[in-house]
Amino acid sequence: MRSRFVGSFAHTIMNKRITFHVFTANCEPRTLNSRCNYATIPTMDLEKIPHPSFVRKALQLAGAFLLLALPLFAQPRTYQIAPDSKNVVEFHAEDSYDAFDGRTNRVTGSIVADPAKPSAASVEINVDMNSLGTGNSLRDKEMKELYLETNNHPSCSFKSVSIAAPDSIAPNAPADITVTGDFKLHGTTKRMTIPVRVVLIPDGRIHATSNFKVHMPDFGINVPDNILVTVNNDVPVRLDLWAVSK
């Protein structure tokens, strides 16, 4: 088994603050024929270690930290994305008259992931298109009725099919991954690959952020292009999502 970083904790020893880094072992307990360069210590034997009490205390804390953190790495877990103020989908539109931004917090979905095998994860995201707002009610009305046609296409979705990621992701260690999936907008589905930065929070949350562009004509959306207003066909999109373990 490969050694894997689990996390860190700090402990004060003789008025000095010391940070301990905890790893899972990468070998079996040492034997006469073992090539391992250290011995593993069963938690139950910590009291037998002939070290000063503060060292034994630090080892006990490390063991407790490891026991608490291992469930995050043991098996796939489902993380829920709920519509709240922390979850944001934003876009930026450039036109010949005035640039504007739109956003919504009405995002739902789920992430099924094992941080020890992030490439095996799956992601589903749904966005309520009727909730998009740009700060201008007239513009919102025209955008939804004339271009996004939200009466017929009330939601936008993304469902992953593959993920390229590191071998494992440690808590509080940002990891850059790429997610390929089916992106559905305006009733049209296209396969897209988007970059995502992921942070595993030790309290059981995943923070995911992404920036990518959507070419609107690919989804049958004909943005304004006339003598008065011309809107750029490529619209930058930003995702900032928090998923909570169920």
C-alpha positions as CSV (number, residue, x, y, z in Angstrom):
1,M,0.0,0.0,0.0
2,R,1.3,3.4,-0.9
3,S,1.9,5.9,1.9
4,R,-0.7,8.6,1.8
5,F,-0.9,12.0,3.5
6,V,-3.9,12.2,5.8
7,G,-3.5,15.6,7.4
8,S,-1.8,17.7,10.1
9,F,-2.4,18.8,13.7
10,A,-0.5,21.1,16.1
11,H,0.4,20.3,19.7
12,T,2.2,22.4,22.3
13,I,5.2,20.6,23.8
14,M,7.3,22.4,26.5
15,N,5.9,25.8,25.4
16,K,6.7,25.1,21.8
17,R,4.0,24.7,19.1
18,I,4.9,21.7,16.9
19,T,3.0,20.6,13.8
20,F,2.7,16.9,13.2
21,H,2.1,15.5,9.7
22,V,0.2,12.2,9.7
23,F,0.6,9.6,6.9
24,T,-0.8,6.1,6.4
25,A,1.9,3.4,6.6
26,N,3.3,2.1,3.3
27,C,4.4,-1.3,4.5
28,E,3.6,-4.1,7.0
29,P,5.0,-4.2,10.5
30,R,8.8,-4.7,10.4
31,T,10.2,-8.3,10.5
32,L,13.7,-9.7,10.2
33,N,13.3,-10.0,6.5
34,S,11.4,-6.7,6.0
35,R,12.8,-3.9,3.9
36,C,10.7,-1.3,5.7
37,N,12.9,1.3,7.4
38,Y,10.5,1.9,10.3
39,A,8.2,0.0,12.6
40,T,4.5,0.5,12.9
41,I,3.0,1.0,16.3
42,P,-0.4,-0.4,17.2
43,T,-2.5,2.2,19.0
44,M,-3.0,-0.1,22.0
45,D,0.8,-0.2,22.5
46,L,1.3,3.5,22.8
47,E,1.3,3.4,26.6
48,K,4.2,1.0,26.5
49,I,6.5,3.3,24.6
50,P,9.4,4.4,26.9
51,H,9.3,8.0,25.8
52,P,8.6,11.1,27.9
53,S,4.9,11.5,28.5
54,F,4.6,14.5,26.1
55,V,5.9,12.4,23.2
56,R,3.5,9.6,24.0
57,K,0.7,12.2,24.1
58,A,1.7,13.5,20.7
59,L,1.6,9.9,19.3
60,Q,-1.8,9.4,20.8
61,L,-3.1,12.6,19.2
62,A,-1.6,11.4,15.8
63,G,-3.4,8.0,16.2
64,A,-6.7,9.7,17.1
65,F,-6.3,12.1,14.1
66,L,-5.7,9.2,11.8
67,L,-8.7,7.3,13.0
68,L,-10.9,10.3,12.5
69,A,-9.5,11.1,9.0
70,L,-9.4,7.6,7.6
71,P,-13.2,7.4,6.9
72,L,-12.7,10.2,4.3
73,F,-10.4,7.9,2.4
74,A,-12.0,4.5,3.0
75,Q,-14.8,4.4,0.4
76,P,-16.8,6.6,-2.0
77,R,-19.1,9.1,-0.3
78,T,-21.9,11.2,-1.7
79,Y,-21.6,15.0,-1.3
80,Q,-24.7,17.1,-1.9
81,I,-24.9,20.4,-3.6
82,A,-27.8,22.5,-2.3
83,P,-29.2,25.8,-3.5
84,D,-27.8,28.3,-1.0
85,S,-25.9,31.6,-1.0
86,K,-22.5,29.9,-1.0
87,N,-23.1,28.1,-4.3
88,V,-22.8,30.4,-7.3
89,V,-23.0,30.1,-11.1
90,E,-22.0,33.3,-12.9
91,F,-21.5,34.4,-16.5
92,H,-20.1,37.5,-18.1
93,A,-21.4,38.8,-21.4
94,E,-19.5,41.3,-23.6
95,D,-21.5,43.4,-26.0
96,S,-20.9,46.5,-28.1
97,Y,-23.1,48.6,-25.8
98,D,-22.5,47.5,-22.3
99,A,-20.9,44.4,-20.6
100,F,-23.0,42.7,-17.9
101,D,-22.9,39.8,-15.5
102,G,-25.5,37.3,-14.5
103,R,-25.7,34.9,-11.6
104,T,-27.8,32.4,-9.6
105,N,-27.6,30.5,-6.4
106,R,-30.2,28.0,-7.5
107,V,-27.8,25.1,-8.1
108,T,-28.3,21.5,-7.1
109,G,-26.4,18.3,-7.7
110,S,-24.1,15.7,-6.2
111,I,-20.6,14.4,-6.2
112,V,-19.8,10.8,-5.5
113,A,-16.1,10.5,-4.7
114,D,-13.4,8.7,-2.8
115,P,-10.4,11.1,-2.3
116,A,-8.1,8.1,-2.5
117,K,-9.4,7.4,-6.1
118,P,-10.6,10.8,-7.4
119,S,-10.5,9.7,-11.0
120,A,-13.3,7.3,-10.3
121,A,-15.6,10.1,-9.0
122,S,-18.8,11.2,-10.7
123,V,-20.5,14.6,-10.8
124,E,-24.0,15.9,-11.6
125,I,-25.0,19.6,-11.5
126,N,-28.3,21.3,-12.4
127,V,-28.9,25.0,-12.7
128,D,-32.3,26.7,-12.6
129,M,-32.1,29.0,-15.6
130,N,-35.3,30.9,-14.6
131,S,-33.4,32.1,-11.5
132,L,-30.6,33.9,-13.5
133,G,-30.5,37.6,-12.8
134,T,-28.4,40.4,-14.3
135,G,-29.6,43.3,-12.1
136,N,-31.8,44.6,-14.9
137,S,-35.4,43.2,-15.0
138,L,-36.0,44.2,-18.7
139,R,-32.8,42.6,-19.8
140,D,-33.6,39.5,-17.7
141,K,-37.0,39.2,-19.4
142,E,-35.6,39.4,-22.9
143,M,-32.7,37.1,-22.1
144,K,-35.0,34.4,-20.9
145,E,-37.8,34.8,-23.4
146,L,-35.9,35.5,-26.6
147,Y,-32.6,33.7,-26.2
148,L,-32.5,31.1,-23.4
149,E,-36.2,30.3,-23.9
150,T,-36.5,29.2,-20.3
151,N,-40.2,28.3,-20.7
152,N,-39.1,25.4,-22.8
153,H,-35.7,24.8,-21.3
154,P,-35.9,25.7,-17.6
155,S,-32.6,24.0,-16.6
156,C,-29.0,23.5,-17.6
157,S,-27.1,20.4,-16.5
158,F,-23.7,18.8,-16.5
159,K,-23.1,15.1,-16.0
160,S,-19.5,13.7,-15.9
161,V,-18.3,10.7,-17.9
162,S,-14.6,10.8,-17.0
163,I,-12.2,12.6,-14.7
164,A,-8.5,13.1,-14.9
165,A,-7.0,13.6,-11.5
166,P,-4.0,12.9,-9.2
167,D,-3.8,9.5,-7.6
168,S,-5.2,10.9,-4.4
169,I,-6.3,14.2,-2.8
170,A,-5.3,15.1,0.7
171,P,-7.4,17.4,3.0
172,N,-6.8,21.1,2.6
173,A,-4.5,20.5,-0.4
174,P,-6.0,22.1,-3.6
175,A,-5.9,19.8,-6.5
176,D,-6.4,20.6,-10.2
177,I,-8.5,18.1,-12.2
178,T,-10.2,18.0,-15.5
179,V,-13.8,16.8,-15.8
180,T,-15.3,15.6,-19.1
181,G,-19.0,15.3,-19.3
182,D,-22.3,16.0,-21.1
183,F,-23.3,19.7,-20.9
184,K,-27.0,20.3,-21.7
185,L,-28.1,23.9,-22.4
186,H,-31.1,25.1,-24.3
187,G,-32.2,21.6,-25.1
188,T,-28.8,20.7,-26.8
189,T,-26.2,18.4,-25.3
190,K,-22.5,18.7,-26.0
191,R,-19.5,16.8,-24.6
192,M,-17.2,19.3,-22.8
193,T,-14.0,19.1,-20.8
194,I,-13.6,21.7,-18.0
195,P,-10.9,22.5,-15.5
196,V,-11.8,22.2,-11.9
197,R,-9.9,23.0,-8.7
198,V,-11.0,20.9,-5.8
199,V,-10.3,21.3,-2.0
200,L,-11.3,18.5,0.4
201,I,-12.3,20.1,3.7
202,P,-11.7,17.9,6.8
203,D,-15.2,18.6,8.1
204,G,-16.8,16.6,5.3
205,R,-17.2,19.2,2.5
206,I,-15.8,19.6,-1.0
207,H,-15.1,23.0,-2.4
208,A,-15.0,23.1,-6.2
209,T,-14.3,26.0,-8.5
210,S,-14.2,26.2,-12.3
211,N,-13.8,28.8,-15.1
212,F,-14.7,27.9,-18.7
213,K,-16.3,29.3,-21.8
214,V,-19.6,28.3,-23.5
215,H,-19.9,28.9,-27.3
216,M,-23.5,29.9,-27.5
217,P,-24.2,28.9,-31.1
218,D,-23.2,25.3,-30.3
219,F,-26.4,25.2,-28.2
220,G,-28.7,26.8,-30.7
221,I,-28.6,30.2,-28.9
222,N,-28.4,33.1,-31.4
223,V,-27.1,36.0,-29.3
224,P,-27.9,39.6,-30.5
225,D,-25.9,40.6,-33.5
226,N,-27.2,43.7,-35.2
227,I,-26.5,47.4,-35.8
228,L,-27.5,48.3,-32.2
229,V,-26.0,45.5,-30.1
230,T,-23.5,42.7,-30.8
231,V,-22.9,40.1,-28.1
232,N,-19.8,37.9,-28.0
233,N,-20.7,34.3,-28.8
234,D,-18.2,33.0,-26.2
235,V,-19.5,33.5,-22.7
236,P,-17.2,33.0,-19.7
237,V,-18.8,30.9,-16.9
238,R,-17.6,30.6,-13.3
239,L,-18.7,27.9,-10.8
240,D,-18.1,28.2,-7.1
241,L,-19.7,25.2,-5.4
242,W,-19.7,23.6,-1.9
243,A,-20.8,20.0,-1.6
244,V,-21.6,18.6,1.8
245,S,-21.3,14.9,2.8
246,K,-24.6,13.2,3.3
